[in-house]
Amino acid sequence: MNSTGNILARIPLFRHCLEEEIARLQKIGKTASVKKGHRFDMKKVNSFHVVINGIFEIEAMGKTDIVYLAPGSYFGALPFTENRQIGKVSALVDSTLMTFAAEDLYRFFLMSYKCLRGYLKIIGRTGLEISGVGKKYFGGATRIITVYSPYPQSGKSFLAALMGTALARKGKTAVLDVSFSGSSVFNFFEKKVPAPLAHRTEETPAFEQLINERMEHVGADLDLLNIAFGSKVRVNADIISPILFMLSKEYRYIVIDCGNVDEALRDRLFGVTDGIFTLLKSTKDTRLAYDLFDDRVKEGQRVYYVVNERYAGEVRNFPGGLVLPKFDAAAEEGEFARLGRCAEAGGLAPLLALATKKRRALVFETNLLNSLFYGGFLGALHKSGAAFDIQYASSYGYIVMALSAVSDSWTGFRKSVSQFFSEDRLNKLLDVTFPDTHVFKNHAALKLAAELCGDSRIEMFRQTPMAMLASGGLGSRRLFSTGNLADIAAASFTIYPIFEEVSITGSAYNSGYPDFRARVEDLFRIDVDETAYVSVSNSAAMGYGDGKLMSFFSRYLSCMEEKAAGETMSDLSDFNMVIDVSEGEMKIDRILDSSREISDRLLKKITLS
């Protein structure tokens, strides 16, 4: 990413943006040179400005109240807000601004629904007043649920229709048919399948009108829209985000019937969804989907595997998975009546709960050795009985989180942490190679992670242990909500460039430390309703003191932690929990015990359910 892109990515309003979205912002922004002494009257500024270089001053509330704007600062009209700044802005030196027209930013958000969702959550939490238009979309309240199957005739459209029917009883729901053939969801509602929207991509009010005209009304809170069924041409995937942008004003739930014919369209749907319910004919079929999701699901979406008992027969053992029961309701009164009776049956309840429940996420500050204190916190959290749908971390914090996820007891967890982080074990992980592209190989870390985590998959945990990793050196970052837990944990251990990266789905990944960190705003793109931020404030410098650990690696860890001071508080989280300690020695048992005692007190001060 270039310097201008780095500045845009650091602005709080855009910190949740993907790299391709930052690149798009750069394309729509106009760079302008501003001479020293040039002044802007804020009352007349209708565009959004970002300071790229130079310095400005703004007389916020009179000449005695002056604010200085350095590179990365911004001023002007913020999209979807009512806030109007006052005063004069002056360039103190020759400077450069990047200017965004309001209409261009509107189009940018139109083409990136998840970016809009994150942006609105951020401005809402910073205390800005949302405009009337923004309030229609505000909060990211719409849940987007994709029903998918890797093969035809799996019952996918039936499940989409069934979930649409059930969800409509909890909030206004739209069911979108984005399959090309087979059974349409329209058939289950006994509605004639209208012409598909196909490859139309208009971004004008006329397009919104067209969507409204194509809606097939089933009931007061349930509508259908045909996007692709019956289309003879491939659908332009760019149509999806504008449709969601417009539907999110009105619908609480959007259910998408997604086929496997058009891979580009399928992948775009995966990108915009919150939860993917993958319908399978056998418990063994999960392996067919692993590689696909590990390669395509990159923003924290949750994947659920659902076995259809109509084909599999009675399913008695499917750890981490779900079951769609074989419904006995007769179709004598018609498919629509049968659909209603099936939606009332108790067998759908587990799937429905996952689609409607309030989402809570726990975000851990990115650390190296100080991450050991998270072990005590996780132990206290388990003891309290509180649960978070997502636990999100990176680097060593993710290793501690992964070991907690696979441990069935506090004793077993303590043992696993000691196995990974003791000086003797760490030395064995430092598999030295000829220092050409790296100093240490990854084989030992992969082997130990496999021993401790087994063949566990991230998506099979109800409290998803989500990871942030870097790829291609420190070229880009990615969120993992699916994948082999051991591979993710091993990659979280490898610090670039001294360690060989870990290959996952054909790409090389590392911990991203210290450049990339797990952040609260990363989760604003998905349907998280509440976030808690956990950090460590340690007045002492952590380190191994017995001299057993390779001195080069020990010094390297100390150097990295000194350079990468974390954030002990998050301005955007719903609440913060700081583990305040003064511990410099890596005495693992003492760290776990003391942090658990501190965490017990922290958890009693907040309301968790």
N, C-alpha and C positions, 0 to 999 in steps of 0.2 A: 504494500500500500504506500502511495506517495505521501509527501508531507501534508498536502491539502486534505487528502483522505484521512490521514491520522488526526488532523485537527477536527474534522467533522465527526469522526468516530468517538472523540473524547467529549464532545458536547453532551451534557446529560440528556437532552431531548432525543439524541440519535444514538446513544450508547447501546441500545438494544438492536440496532440495525445490523443486517448481514453485510458481508463485504460487497456483494453485488448491489445491494441497496445503496451503500455509500458511494459506489462507483456511479450509480444512476443519479444520485444527488449531485455529484460533481459535473455530470453532463448537463443537467438542467440549470445549474447555477451559473451566473455570469460574473466573471472576475473583472473588477474595476480598480484602477489606480486612483487614489485620493491624495491630492496635494495638501501639504501642511496648511492649516488654517481653514480648510473647507468645513462648512457647517451644515448640519441637517436639522430641520425643525421636526421634532418627533410627531407633532400633531398631523403633519402632512406626509409622513412615511407610511406607505401602504404595502411595503415589501419587507422581507426578512433578510437581515444582513449578518454575516459572520466575519469577524476580524481574522484575516489570514496572517498578516504581519503589520507591524507598526503599533501605534497606540492612540486611543481616542479618550476623550473625557466627555462625560454626560452630566449636565446640570440637572439632577433628578428632581429636586424640589426647591430650586432657587440657587443662587450663585454661591451660597455657603455650603451646599450639600453636593459635592462633586464625586462622581464615581469614575474610575479609570478602567478602560476596556483594553485588555491585552489580547494577543492572539488566542483564539478559542472562545472569546466572549462574543456576545451577539446582542442585537437590538432590532427593534422594528415590530412589525405585525406578526404575531404567532398564529398559525392556522388553528381554527376551531376554538379560539379563545376570544373573550370580550375585553381583555386587558389592553388599554391604550396608554403607552408611555408618554410622559410629558417632558418638556425641557429641550435643550439644544445639545447636539452631539458635534464635537469638533475634533478634527484630526490634529494631534500635537506634533506629528512628524509625517513625512510622506509615507503613506500606508496602502494596504491592499485589502479590499473587501470582496467577499463572494455574496452576491445578491440573488435572492429567490423570489420570483413573482408569485403572488398568492395563488393564481390559477395553476401554475406549474406544480406547486406543492400539493394542491388538491388532486391533480392528476397522478402525482407520485403515490399518494396514499390510496387512490382508487385502484392502482395496479398492484398494491401490496397490502392486502387486508390485515395480515398479521403485524405488519409494521405500523399501521394505523392503530390497531388495538394496543400495542405497546406504548405508542406515543401518547394516546389518550390517558392511559393509566399513569404515565409519568407526569403529565401536566396536571392531572387531578391531584396527585400526591405532593406536588410542589406548591399547592395552594392557589393556582391560577383559576380564574373563573372561566368555565366552559361555555362556549357560545351555544345558541339555540340549536344550530346544526350539529355541533359536537355532542350535545346531550342525547341526540338520537342514537349515537353510536357509543356513547361514553361507557367506560367500565369493562368493555369486552365481555358483556354478559351473555352474548350468543354462544351456545355450545355447538360445535361442528363435529358430527359423528359420521364416520365413513364405514360402511359395511362392504367388505371386500372378500373375494375368494380367488385363489390362484387358478381355478378351473370352473368350467360351466356346470350347470345343473347341480348346484350344491345347496340350493335353498336360500341363496344370497338375497334375491329380490323379496322373497317371503319374509326374511328376517328384517330387511329394511322397512317393509310395509308394516310389519308387526311393531317394530320399535317406534315408527312414526305414529302409529295409532295410540300406543301407550303413552308416548311423550306428550301428545296433544292434550292429554288429561292433566298435564302438569304445567303447560305453557304453550303459547302459539308455536306451531311446528310446520316446517316445510320439508317435503320429501322430494329430492332431486334424483331423476333417473339419468345417470351418466354411463349406463351400459349401452351396448350397441344392439344386442340381440338376446335371444332366450325369452324368458318371461319378464315382462315389464311390471314395475310396481303398480302401474295404472290398472293392470288386469285384476290385481287383488282388491282394488277399490271399485271394480266394475265400472271403470271410466274409459272412454275412448282415448287412445293414445294420440295426442296432438302432434303436429309437426315439430321437430326438434329446433332448438335455437341454433344448433350446429355451430358454424364457424363465425357467427356474427361477433364483433368486438367493439361496437359503438360505445363510446363513453359519454354520450350526451343524454339529456333528460329524455330524449326519444327512446333510448335504449331501456331506461327504467320503465317507461310507459309500455314498451313491448313486453318486458318481463311480467308486468302486472296483467297485461292482456292475455298472456299465455298461461297464467296460473289457473289451474283447475281446482275449484273449491270443493272440498269433501265435507267439511263441517265448519263450525264457527272458528275453530282453532287448528284446522288442518288443511293444508293446500299442497298441491302437486305441481311440479314443473319438469317438463321434459327437456333435457339438455342435449342428449345424444341418441336416445333409442330410435332405431329405424333410420339413422343417418347413413347415407352412402359415402360420405366423405369423412375424413378424420377431423376432429374438432380442434380448433385453435385453442391451445391450453390457456392462452392469455385471457380467455373469456371468463375464467373461473373467479378470479379475484374481484372484478367489477360486479359480478353477480352477488357474491358474498357481501361486498361492501353495501350494496343496496338492500339486500334481504335482512342484513343485521339491524336495520332500523326498526324492523317490525317483528322479527321472529326470535323466540327464545332458544329454539332448537332447530338445527338444520341437519337432516339425515340424508346422506348421499349413498345411492346404490352405485357402486363402482365396479366396473368390469376389468378384464385383463387384456382386452383387445388392443387398445391404444396405450402403449407404454408411456409416452410423453404426457398424455392426459392423466393417466393413473399416478405418475410420479408427482405431477402438480397437485393433484388432489391429496396425496399423502402429505405434501408440504403445507397445505392450508388447514388440515384437519387437527382436531384435538385428540380424538381417540379413534383407533382403527380396530374394528371388530372383524377378525379374520375367520371366516367360516370354513371349516374343514370336514372331511368325511371320515377321518380316522385320527386318533391321537398321534399316530406315527407321521402324519402329514405335516406336522409342525416344522420338520426339517426342510420341507420344500420352501418354506417362507423365510427361514432364518437369514440366508444370504441376501435375499431381496430387501428385507427390512434393515439389515445391518448396513447395506449400501445406500439405501434411499431415505431412511428416517433420520433426520439430522438436527431437529429443532426441539427435541424433548417431547414429541408426541408419544402417547402411550399406545402400545399394541396389545390387544387381547386375542387369545386363540380360543375359538368356540367350536366345539365338535358337535355336529348335527347327528343326533341319535336316530334320525330317520334312516341314515345310511350306516352308521357305526354300530347300531344296536345299543344296548344299555352300557353306559360308561361308568365304571366304578372307581377308576384311579386315573386322575389327570391333574397332578400337582401343578398349581399355578394357572391352570386353564379353566375354561367355562364350558357349560353344556347347554345346548339348545334341545329341550326334550321333544319327544315325538308327541304332538298334540292329537288328542282323540276327537276333538270337535268335528262334527259332521258338516259337510258343505251343502246340505239339502236346501238351506235357505239362501244359498249364494255365498260367494267368496268373501264379500264384505262383511256379512253377518258372522261368518266363521272367524274372520280376522278379529272382530271385536271380542268374541268369546275367548279366543286364544290369548289376546292381550290382557284379559282379566285373569288368566290362569297364573298360578304362583311360580311356574317354571321360568318365567321371563324376569322375575324380580332381581336376581343377581346382576344381570346385564343392565337392567334399568337403573339400578342403584349406582353403577359405575358411570353411567351417562349423566346422572342428575346430581350427585353428591357435591357438597362444597369441597373445593380443592385447597389443601393446605401444603405449603412447601417449607422445608428447612434448608437454609443456605449456610454453608460453612465457609468462613474466611479462608483463603488459600494460604497455607503454611507448609513448612517442612517439619522440623523436629517438634515445633510447638503443636503440631497436629495430634500428638499423643494425648493431649488434654481432652480432645474430642471423645476419646475412648470412655473416660469417666462420664462425660455428658450423655453419651448414647446409653451407657449402663443405667444412669438415673432416669433417662427418658423411658426406657423399657420398663423399669420398675414402676414408673408413674402410670403406665397404661395408656399414655397419650400416643397418638399416631399421626404421622404426616404422610400424605400420599406420595410426596417426592422428597427425597433427601439428596441434595445437590452439592457436590464438592469437586475439587481438583487436586492434583499433586498428592502429597503424602496423606492429606485429609481424606482422599477417596479410598486409599488403602485401608485406613482405620475403619471407614464406613463399610467397606466391602467385607472386612473380617467380622464386623458386628452383624452384618446381614446373614452370614452363613453359620454363625455360632449359635448353638442351642442353649447356652448357659453363660453366666458371667465368668465362671471358672474356665470354660473352654475358650471364651474370648480373650481372657488375660493370657492364656497359653499361646494363642495364635499371634497376638501382638508381640509377645516376647520372641516367638519364633522368627518374626520378620525383622524386628528392630533391635534385637540384642547386638552387641558389638561383634560377637563371634559370627552370627548369621549374616550381618551386613558385610563383613569381610569376605564371606563366601559368595555374596552376590556381586562383588567387585571382580568380575572375570576380565582380567586385563588382556587387551589385544594390542597389536602394533598401532601406535597412535597416528593413524592416517586420517580417516574420517571421524573416528571416535577413539576414546580410551578404553571403555568398558563394553563388553558384549552384553546382550540381553538374555542369553540362554538361561543363566542361573535364576534370574528374576522370573522368567516365564515358568520355569520348573517349580519354584517355590509357590508362586501364585496358583498354579494348577493343583499342587498338593493341598493347599489351604482352602481353595474355593471350589475345587472339583469342576464339574461341567455345568455349574449353575448359569442360568441366563438372567440378565438384568430384568427383562420384561415379565418374568415369572414371579417376581416379588411384588406383593400388593403395595408395599412402601418402596417405590422404585428408587434404587440407588443410582442416580443419574450422575454422569461424569462430564467434565469439560477436558478435552485434549487438544493439543496442537498437532498440525500435520505439515509435512514438508519443511522440517526445521521449525521455524517460528513464522511460517508464511501465513497460516490461517488457523482458526479455531473452530471446533465443532462440539456439539452436545451429543452424548450417547445415552439413549433411553432403551436401546436394545443391544444385544451382543453378549458375548461370552465374558462373564464377570472376571475370570482369571486374566484374560488378555487385556481388559481395561485396567485392572489393578497393576499389571506389570508395566503397561505403558505409563501409568501415573507415577511409577517409580523412576522412569528413565528421564533424566534431566538433559536437555539438549544444550551443547553438542557433545558433551563428554560421554554420553551413553548411546549405544546403537538403538535406533528407534524400533518399535514393535509393529509388525505388519498386521493390519486389520483390514479385511476386505480389499486386499491388494494395495493399500496405501500405508505409508509409514507414519506412526503417531508417537508423540512424546508427551510429557506432563505439561508442557507449555510454561513451566516456571522459569523465570519470574515474570515474563512479559504478559502472559494471559492468566486471568483469574476468574473464578466462579463469582458471578454477580447476581444480585437480586433482579436487576432489570432484564437479565437473560430470560427469566421465566414470565415476563409480562406478555410475551408473544403467545403463550399458551393459556389455557383456561384455569390459571391459578387465582384463587380468590383471596388468599391470605399468605403472607410470607413472614418467616422469622429468620433473623440473622444471628449466627453464633460466631463469636470471635474469641481470641485469646489476648489478654494484656499481661505480658510477662516482663517484669522489671529486670529480670536477669537474662543473660545470653545463654541459650541452650547449647549444650555440647557434650560429647563423650569425653570423660575425664580419665579413664583407666589406661589410655594409650594403646589399647588393643586394635582400635580401628585404624586402617591405613591413613597416615597423617595427611596425605594429599587430599583425600576425600573429606576428612574431618574439617580441614581448613577451608575447603571449597564450600561445604555446607554453611559454615559460619559466615563466610564472605557473602554468599547468596542471600542469607537471611538478613544481614545488615543492610544490603542494598535494596531489599524488597520489603520495606515496611508495609504492613497490611492496613486495612481499614477496620478499626475496632468497633465502629458503629456504621450503620447504613441509614441514610436519610430517607430511603424509599421503602424500607421494610415496615411491616405493621408493628413489630416489636423487636428489640435487640436484647441479646443475652451475652454478657461479657464474662468470660472465665478469667477472673483477676488473680494472678499467681506471682510468686517470686521463686522460681525454680530454675537453676542452671545446670544441674546434673541429670543425665539421662538414666535415672533409676526408675525403670518402667513400672514396677509394682507401686512405688510411692506416687508416681504421677497419676496412675489410674485411680488409686484410692482417694487421693486428695481432690482430684478434679471431680470425682463422683460426689464427694461430700459437698463441694462448692455448688455443683450442678443441682443437687437435691434442693438446696436453698433457693437457687435461681428459679427453678420450675414451680416452686410454691408461690412465687410472687406474681405469676401470670396465670391466666385462665386457659387451660388446654382441655380439649375433649376429644 
